[in-house]
């Protein structure tokens, strides 16, 4: 709504009266849009997944196994009541390393003990891939992951090599040999 102002007023001859209901509604909508944008931006900042600086890897942390499974990051065998869940995965391949405070006894019966008949080996779950197409050692790094730790796994849970060290359950999935392993950022 435009109104004429008397020539003695310093404002232009035509202006919008900010007291009208339409202007108030526009102001409310502008504030609401700002809140939505701010909330969305903050949600993105607090995401559980964090891109590392290079090496095509992402890290993740969850307060519980249930939260990690709800986010579709953890495998089904991870105990819901596991805590201090953290991991690293390569965005360009198959490898994942993870650790969690949990007990091996809480893993499902489908996890099988490693033995001569059931050795640690890649278990491809797609296409025509064969175990020989995979590496047999971890190439990912994290401050909480000891180099070679995957070799001490005592269970196979599907394609995961799982074990326990110092009261912490750890797990690993092997990487394809064809995937380029780039230099990674400092282990966190």
RAKA-V630739 format. One record per helix or strand. SS is the DSSP state (a for helix, b for strand). FROM is the first residue (numbers start at 1). LEN is the number of residues. If there is no record, write none. Layout:
SS,FROM,LEN ; SS,FROM,LEN
This chain:
b,2,3 ; b,14,3 ; a,21,25 ; b,49,3 ; b,57,8 ; a,65,6 ; b,83,8 ; b,96,6 ; a,104,3 ; b,112,2 ; a,131,3 ; b,134,1 ; a,149,4 ; b,155,3 ; b,160,6 ; b,168,6 ; b,176,1
